């Protein structure tokens, strides 16, 4: 897991695919993209623009992936993302979208995305619960890069 802000992330120490996502973010005006899925010029990296309201943690679900790294970059609003190493029971596996929905588990890390450019990288073994209120319900917008491994 990597948690930082685009302005502070050390590009010399991160995987070149994550660096590509950071560079893409810096070179494109993603805040003005409409919600939807987009392909980059790399076959192994696409991204989605999501915009929705946060919820209380009990209304969200734990997810993980087997074949993707998720790179979340906040565009607008605030979002809390809980993270834990997943060892729990999978209650739904979607092989087409590479989505594992997991049973409820305690979080080991809470990540607050509250400033433009806050970035969270979740590796395949890191379950995450997204879209949680920080303080109050709010609408947020995020770029979610999916790196196929």
C-alpha positions in Angstrom: 0.0 0.0 0.0 1.2 3.5 -0.8 -0.6 6.5 0.6 0.6 10.0 -0.3 -0.2 13.1 -2.3 0.9 13.5 -6.0 3.0 16.5 -4.9 4.9 14.5 -2.3 5.3 11.0 -3.9 8.8 10.0 -4.6 8.7 8.9 -8.2 12.2 7.4 -8.1 11.1 4.6 -5.7 7.7 3.5 -7.1 6.9 0.9 -9.8 7.0 2.3 -13.3 3.3 1.5 -13.9 2.3 3.6 -10.9 4.6 6.3 -12.1 2.7 6.2 -15.4 -0.6 6.7 -13.6 0.9 9.7 -11.7 2.3 11.2 -14.9 -1.1 10.6 -16.7 -2.9 12.4 -13.9 -0.5 15.3 -14.1 -0.8 15.6 -17.9 -4.5 15.4 -18.2 -7.3 17.5 -16.7 -9.1 14.5 -15.2 -11.4 16.6 -13.0 -13.2 17.7 -16.1 -13.7 14.1 -17.4 -17.2 12.7 -17.2 -17.8 9.6 -15.1 -16.9 6.5 -17.1 -14.2 4.1 -18.1 -11.2 5.2 -20.3 -8.2 3.4 -21.8 -4.7 4.9 -21.6 -2.2 4.4 -24.4 -0.9 1.4 -22.4 -2.7 -1.9 -22.9 -2.3 -2.9 -19.2 -3.6 0.4 -17.7 -7.1 1.8 -17.9 -9.0 4.2 -15.5 -12.4 5.0 -14.4 -13.8 8.3 -13.2 -16.2 7.8 -10.4 -18.4 10.4 -8.7 -20.9 9.5 -6.0 -21.8 10.2 -2.4 -20.0 8.7 0.6 -21.8 6.3 2.9 -21.3 5.0 6.5 -18.8 2.1 6.7 -21.5 -0.4 7.4 -23.1 0.3 4.0 -19.9 -0.3 2.1 -18.2 -3.7 1.3 -14.7 -5.0 1.4 -13.2 -5.8 -2.0 -9.9 -7.1 -3.4 -8.5 -8.1 -6.7 -6.3 -11.0 -7.9 -5.1 -9.5 -11.2 -5.1 -5.7 -10.7 -3.5 -3.0 -8.7 -5.9 -0.1 -7.8 -4.5 3.4 -7.9 -7.0 5.9 -6.4 -6.4 9.6 -6.9 -8.8 12.1 -5.4 -10.2 14.8 -7.7 -12.9 16.5 -5.6 -14.5 16.1 -2.2 -13.4 13.7 0.6 -13.4 10.0 1.0 -12.2 7.5 3.6 -10.8 4.2 2.4 -10.2 1.4 4.9 -7.5 -1.2 4.1 -6.5 -4.6 5.4 -4.6 -7.7 4.2 -7.3 -10.0 3.1 -7.4 -13.5 4.6 -11.2 -13.6 5.0 -13.9 -15.5 3.2 -14.8 -14.5 -0.3 -18.6 -14.4 -0.7 -18.6 -13.4 -4.3 -15.9 -13.7 -7.1 -16.4 -11.9 -10.4 -13.7 -13.3 -12.7 -14.6 -11.0 -15.6 -14.2 -7.8 -13.6 -11.6 -9.2 -11.2 -13.6 -8.4 -8.1 -13.5 -10.3 -4.9 -16.2 -9.3 -2.4 -15.2 -10.2 1.1 -16.8 -10.8 4.4 -16.6 -7.9 6.9 -13.2 -7.6 8.6 -11.5 -5.0 10.9 -9.4 -2.4 9.2 -5.7 -2.1 9.8 -5.3 1.3 8.0 -7.6 4.2 7.6 -6.7 6.5 4.7 -8.3 9.9 4.4 -8.4 11.3 0.9 -9.2 14.9 1.6 -7.0 17.0 -0.7 -6.8 17.2 -4.5 -4.2 14.7 -5.6 -4.2 12.4 -2.6 -3.3 8.9 -3.8 -3.8 5.4 -2.5 -2.3 2.3 -4.1 -3.8 -1.0 -3.2 -2.0 -4.2 -4.2 -3.9 -7.5 -4.9 -3.5 -8.8 -1.4 -4.8 -5.6 0.2 -8.6 -5.5 0.7 -10.2 -2.1 0.7 -13.5 -0.6 1.6 -14.1 2.7 -0.4 -16.6 5.5 -0.4 -16.9 6.0 3.4 -17.8 9.3 5.1 -14.9 11.2 6.7 -17.1 13.5 8.8 -20.3 14.1 6.9 -21.8 12.7 3.7 -20.4 14.4 0.7 -20.1 13.9 -3.0 -16.6 13.1 -4.2 -14.9 12.4 -7.5 -12.0 10.1 -8.0 -9.8 8.7 -10.8 -9.3 5.0 -10.3 -6.5 3.5 -12.4 -6.5 -0.3 -12.9 -3.1 -1.8 -13.5 -3.4 -5.4 -14.9 -0.7 -7.6 -13.6 
